[in-house]
Amino acid sequence: MGDPQLRKFQKELSAGTVALVLLAVLAASGEPMYGYQIAKTLERSGDGVLAGKQSALYPVLRNLQAAGLLDSFVEPSDAGPPRRYYRITAQGRTALRDWAAAWRATRDSVDSVLEGSRE
């Protein structure tokens, strides 16, 4: 079944990084994307950031939009219900730059401690 403490750690770690990777995906895209597109992009390039939990994506997208980091619009779809498309705002690009710097500093600090503990 796997280690429950490892699963808990992975869940907590993922919760702290999903917003960052969502902003990064939308910034890299250069065009608006709907939720399923974003999830598929993360599956291909994110190596399990959401670990098959696409439903976890939508509350984060809504929170980012409420914070002014994304905006969205709805378009009809030929193959089903209307789709909500998201795009990063200028404020979102600033947040992405700042959050990415914070992520790198944290990663480097944690790596430094982990490498020191191997000795």
C-alpha positions as CSV (number, residue, x, y, z in Angstrom):
1,M,0.0,0.0,0.0
2,G,2.9,2.4,0.5
3,D,4.1,4.5,3.4
4,P,1.2,6.7,4.7
5,Q,3.7,9.2,6.1
6,L,5.3,9.5,2.6
7,R,1.9,10.0,1.0
8,K,1.1,12.7,3.6
9,F,4.4,14.4,2.9
10,Q,3.9,14.3,-0.9
11,K,0.4,15.7,-0.5
12,E,1.6,18.6,1.6
13,L,4.5,19.3,-0.7
14,S,2.2,19.2,-3.7
15,A,-0.3,21.5,-2.1
16,G,2.4,24.2,-1.8
17,T,3.6,23.9,-5.4
18,V,0.4,23.5,-7.5
19,A,-0.3,27.3,-7.7
20,L,3.3,27.9,-8.8
21,V,3.2,25.3,-11.6
22,L,-0.2,26.4,-12.8
23,L,1.1,30.0,-13.2
24,A,4.1,28.6,-15.0
25,V,2.1,26.5,-17.4
26,L,-0.2,29.4,-18.3
27,A,2.8,31.8,-18.7
28,A,4.6,29.3,-21.0
29,S,1.4,28.6,-23.1
30,G,1.1,32.2,-24.3
31,E,-2.6,31.5,-24.9
32,P,-5.6,30.8,-22.7
33,M,-6.1,27.2,-21.6
34,Y,-9.0,25.3,-20.1
35,G,-8.7,23.1,-17.0
36,Y,-8.4,19.8,-18.8
37,Q,-5.6,21.2,-21.1
38,I,-3.7,22.4,-18.1
39,A,-4.1,19.1,-16.3
40,K,-2.8,17.2,-19.4
41,T,0.1,19.6,-19.7
42,L,1.0,18.9,-16.1
43,E,0.7,15.2,-16.6
44,R,3.2,15.4,-19.5
45,S,5.7,17.7,-18.1
46,G,5.0,17.9,-14.3
47,D,5.9,14.3,-13.5
48,G,3.1,13.8,-11.1
49,V,2.6,17.3,-9.5
50,L,-1.1,16.6,-9.4
51,A,-0.8,12.8,-9.4
52,G,-4.0,12.2,-11.3
53,K,-6.1,14.5,-9.1
54,Q,-7.4,16.9,-11.7
55,S,-10.2,18.0,-9.4
56,A,-7.5,19.6,-7.2
57,L,-6.7,21.9,-10.0
58,Y,-10.0,23.8,-10.1
59,P,-10.1,25.2,-6.6
60,V,-6.5,26.5,-7.1
61,L,-7.4,28.1,-10.4
62,R,-10.4,29.8,-8.8
63,N,-8.2,31.0,-5.9
64,L,-5.6,32.4,-8.3
65,Q,-8.3,34.2,-10.3
66,A,-9.8,35.6,-7.1
67,A,-6.4,37.0,-6.2
68,G,-6.1,38.7,-9.6
69,L,-3.3,36.4,-10.8
70,L,-5.5,34.8,-13.6
71,D,-8.5,35.9,-15.5
72,S,-10.9,33.7,-17.3
73,F,-13.7,33.6,-19.8
74,V,-16.2,31.0,-20.9
75,E,-16.6,29.8,-24.5
76,P,-19.1,27.3,-25.9
77,S,-17.8,23.9,-26.9
78,D,-18.7,21.8,-29.9
79,A,-18.1,18.7,-27.8
80,G,-19.9,19.2,-24.6
81,P,-20.5,21.9,-22.0
82,P,-19.0,25.4,-22.2
83,R,-15.3,25.6,-21.3
84,R,-13.7,28.1,-18.9
85,Y,-10.4,29.3,-20.3
86,Y,-7.8,30.8,-18.0
87,R,-4.9,33.2,-18.8
88,I,-2.2,34.7,-16.6
89,T,-2.5,38.4,-15.8
90,A,0.4,40.9,-15.5
91,Q,0.0,40.6,-11.7
92,G,0.2,36.8,-12.2
93,R,3.5,37.1,-14.1
94,T,5.0,39.2,-11.3
95,A,3.8,36.6,-8.7
96,L,5.3,33.8,-10.9
97,R,8.7,35.5,-11.0
98,D,8.6,36.1,-7.2
99,W,7.3,32.6,-6.3
100,A,9.8,30.9,-8.7
101,A,12.6,32.8,-6.9
102,A,11.3,31.8,-3.5
103,W,10.9,28.2,-4.7
104,R,14.5,28.1,-6.0
105,A,15.9,29.6,-2.8
106,T,13.9,27.1,-0.7
107,R,15.0,24.2,-2.9
108,D,18.6,25.2,-2.8
109,S,18.5,25.5,1.0
110,V,16.8,22.2,1.5
111,D,19.2,20.5,-0.9
112,S,22.1,22.0,1.0
113,V,20.8,20.6,4.3
114,L,20.1,17.2,2.7
115,E,23.5,17.0,1.1
116,G,25.1,17.9,4.5
117,S,23.2,15.1,6.2
118,R,24.6,12.4,3.9
119,E,28.1,12.8,5.3
